[in-house]
């Protein structure tokens, strides 16, 4: 037979219908080898031969079984397989095991009759077969390429109904020169009004390709190709993009993480090894039950970023967790404290300044939360609590609305369920713990408008931080909070505020109805005073509009004159007028000046003092009446210079 005839025969042989896990070779003798990865269970490595295995063995005249176990390749002689298979008189019922083949470098723990230790048959795979075996084995997960594929025409259940069969993936246009057999693909299923769920559904390996290459008629698309994929792991459920919110490691992985800007509309995207490790760690965080499968696929030494490891103390962590999107890993200057209270007179721009810093240093809406304290705000709002949630069940009973006349056509009956709803502190705590390379901010407006002692509760102890920014002393959680965090794969019964969680607040001691902060609470915060004239240049060209004043009087000149007089009268700085006490529209509106600024001065600042307004004007009603007539209401000694 000529060399050309041999190649043709080989091509015809490979094109023949075959089981997906068979490996073919055409060396001196034709091999049909049944291969499999083995599973790890109870420190034993095991593989089950069942109906499908035997059918393939018989149909294709399998000459050997190749396993990949703790030492490498196990090449089981055909005679051993024959003896095992022939030892059973009848084929078992579908789904039942014939027997276990166990590979164990230690003493075989199982002594069941249907178990057989083949560890003594460990040897290197024959070189002639090694290339074919590598089609299906991840020999070095750190050296291969990783991709995310997006399909709009089928789900993983349609592509591979048994979760093992190979299938063709076509219409690929990117990374042809990089794509190779043995690379890993994270399979994402999408589409227009399909019958399946959107999202990540499986981890596959490329078993063939690229092939069937050509050029698309559309010049923008360019060259296309196909690959063959084989599922290695079908996830317990499909994960949509929304379910990765908060896992910032995956935000720039195409088709998987929450949508990022300028994502290409292609069938395949490329991932780095680091991104693959991060993604696998997140999958383990969501599906702890797949850990054995992940170890089987990628090996025990693959450095996965396993988020569950963050349940341990910081001294125990040995995790490669550098993230590919540096949202704010190194953006927070050291001069910004972990616990900060920004205070100052009304209108100095405390909220504006905090918002500016938050947008600059925490440049993603998931990196910070803003909450406003008020007199009814409680620990349950801040940390979390069980709350009723209505569910509905269908019923054949006639249901009336509250008027007891109108029939409810929906025919559903409400059922109340109590579920734990986390507050802003607990939400950010979880994100900070699971994403230690990013910084998070809890921004509290009007800190002293609530009873802070009651709102913080035992969290008060956590505000005392060490030099690393972590809470100096841990606290024990309420059982409801512990149960919630345990369900989120954070199982510590004691918690500390991590160093990457900042808590910043604003407050104004001059406001009426605020509660004082006790000394012990204040000692755990850094304070930053916002000066009365800070950032005044932003509105330096704005003129105030009052009926009896020069139209060209600058707002900053006017308020500074008011502030000087207030200080002369012994008024505390917290009640002075900041540059942003009125916004630009209000400064230029006569009614706003009257109803906001003049009312504040008379009722809140000068209730029992004179010196700003004419002594004849005893009440705000009198001041407002004169103001509306266009008459000057200010004391004659008040000069606006």
Secondary structure as UniProt FT lines:
FT   HELIX           3..15
FT   TURN            20..21
FT   STRAND          22..26
FT   STRAND          30..37
FT   STRAND          39..41
FT   TURN            42..43
FT   STRAND          44..49
FT   HELIX           51..59
FT   TURN            60..61
FT   STRAND          64..68
FT   STRAND          73..76
FT   HELIX           78..86
FT   TURN            94..95
FT   STRAND          99..103
FT   TURN            113..114
FT   STRAND          115..117
FT   HELIX           119..121
FT   HELIX           127..133
FT   TURN            134..136
FT   TURN            141..143
FT   STRAND          146..151
FT   HELIX           156..159
FT   TURN            161..162
FT   STRAND          166..172
FT   TURN            176..178
FT   TURN            181..182
FT   STRAND          184..189
FT   STRAND          199..215
FT   TURN            219..221
FT   STRAND          223..239
FT   HELIX           241..244
FT   TURN            245..246
FT   HELIX           248..250
FT   TURN            251..252
FT   TURN            254..256
FT   TURN            261..262
FT   STRAND          268..271
FT   HELIX           273..286
FT   HELIX           288..290
FT   HELIX           291..298
FT   TURN            300..301
FT   HELIX           307..311
FT   HELIX           314..316
FT   TURN            329..330
FT   TURN            334..335
FT   STRAND          339..344
FT   TURN            346..347
FT   HELIX           350..361
FT   TURN            365..366
FT   STRAND          368..372
FT   TURN            375..376
FT   HELIX           379..382
FT   STRAND          384..394
FT   TURN            402..403
FT   TURN            409..410
FT   STRAND          412..422
FT   HELIX           424..434
FT   TURN            436..437
FT   STRAND          440..445
FT   HELIX           447..449
FT   HELIX           452..456
FT   HELIX           457..463
FT   TURN            467..468
FT   STRAND          475..476
FT   HELIX           479..487
FT   TURN            488..489
FT   STRAND          494..495
FT   TURN            499..500
FT   STRAND          501..507
FT   TURN            509..510
FT   TURN            512..513
FT   HELIX           519..523
FT   STRAND          526..530
FT   TURN            532..535
FT   HELIX           536..539
FT   TURN            540..541
FT   TURN            547..548
FT   TURN            551..552
FT   HELIX           555..568
FT   TURN            569..570
FT   HELIX           573..575
FT   TURN            579..580
FT   HELIX           584..587
FT   HELIX           590..592
FT   HELIX           593..598
FT   HELIX           600..605
FT   TURN            607..608
FT   TURN            615..616
FT   HELIX           620..628
FT   TURN            629..630
FT   TURN            636..637
//
